[in-house]
Amino acid sequence: MKRRQFLISAGAGLSAMALSGSSLARLPGENREAFDARMAWWREARFGMFIHWGPSSVASGRWKGKTIPGPSEWIMNTAKIPVAEYEPLAGQFNPVKFDPAAWAQVARDAGMKYMVFTSKHHDGFCMFDSKLTDWDIMDRTPFKRDVVKELSQACPKAGVRFGIYHSILDWHHPDQKARFPRYINYMKGQLKELLTGYGEFGSLFFDGDWIKQWNAEQGRELEAYVRSFQPQVVINNRVGKRSALGANLGILGKSFSGDYDTPENTIPKKVPRRDWETCMTFNDSWGYKVDDHNWKPTGELIGMLVECVSLNGNFLLNVGPTAEGVIPEESVTRLKEIGQWMGRNGEAIYGAGPGPVRSDKLCSTRKGQMVYMHLFDWPAQLSVKMKERVKRAFVLSDPEKPGLEFQQAVGVLTIALPSKRPELSVSVVAVES
């Protein structure tokens, strides 16, 4: 399987996973055990769906007959569209094909355990019924349905935890540049609406912390404010202020905010110092872009998922629905294929962490006494360094799970592999010690 190189250097190796949840706990008085308990569902899940959706999907990456470079949800900024010219897009936003139950089921069938939905992106448009502005889906669109409300109700029914993405940056609100303290009060007011009126959120993904008006102290205050309503919610690091390098890589460097770090369209080379999650696009845009056909193959996406888990991280895979409310077929097809793979190999993903073996051709995950070798190629035999005494080895996706012949001597484990490759993408050999 061809593997794209999205890797970055981060952390100090496999032993660093022990740092998670100790000195990095966020709640006042929260010890490591309490932090681990709060993060348990998130670490178990490992795989989630990200959704970027709003009036920018009407433009779908084009403005005045031209394709605009970059992600489509940034079109207001990239194409330098004035507020007065951007606002009419909301009047054209009428996603009559939107089906929250179907979206939640697509996520579930893909093996995803949680969803993160854009309650408000950088254009400031609210996908919920905010009483603090009319720049929302209820007041400015013919659709007049509270999408956040509907998804927050549909996801739990499908067994998917629901969370939101909320932008600190707001191109639409005049106070964001002119009177920032007033804007912060506005943002807090909307977060209060969400945190008190839409049930319990699994996670809250902030973004836009790079604006010059934002600082670390404001981030700490906002984090405390959010936790005053939902203390158990899992919050990403972008609630704080990342360094210039950290903003590019999605990590904070020497300062810590939230519960986990968020590299974007990239995967670390080593286990980072604390919990982390990479968000990844199916193509090159987060929002729907009609001219973006650079779809990543299913096998490549599965490879990214196993890479993340092997480095003690989560994988948040993004879909950008159309203005009609349809998840693109290219995404749905790949999600179905990933779900089929997860049905056969999910044991090596859910609740798993870093394994002892890693090379250019494989990575490994571990859960209890089981080590799972994720093979990107399929040789005649597998030889890896492994000191633990092995009891049994088998192909995880084989329903019968017959034992494979193996030898172990001088710290090297050699396993004879079947001639037929089990998976077209990543095949998993389970080893019980």
Secondary structure, 3 states (H helix, E strand, C coil): CCCCCCEECCCCCHHHHHHCCCCCCCCCCCCHHHHHHHHHHHHHHCEEEEECCCCHHHHCCEECCEECCCCHHHHHHHCCCCHHHHCHHHHCCCCCCCCHHHHHHHHHHCCCCEEEEEEECCCCCECCCCCCCCCEHHHHCCCCCCHHHHHHHHHHHCCCEEEEEEECCCCCCCHHHHCHHHHHHHHHHHHHHHHHHCCCCCEEEEECCCCCCCCHHHHHHHHHHHHHHCCCCEEEHHHCCCCHHHHHHCCCCCCCCCCEECCECCEECCCCCCCEEEEEECCCCCCCCCCCCCCCCHHHHHHHHHHHHHCCEEEEEEECCCCCCCCCHHHHHHHHHHHHHHHHHHHHCCCCEEEEEECCCEEEEEECCEEEEEECCCCCEEEEECCCCCCEEEECCCCCCCCCCEEEECCEEEEECCCCCCCCCCEEEEEEC
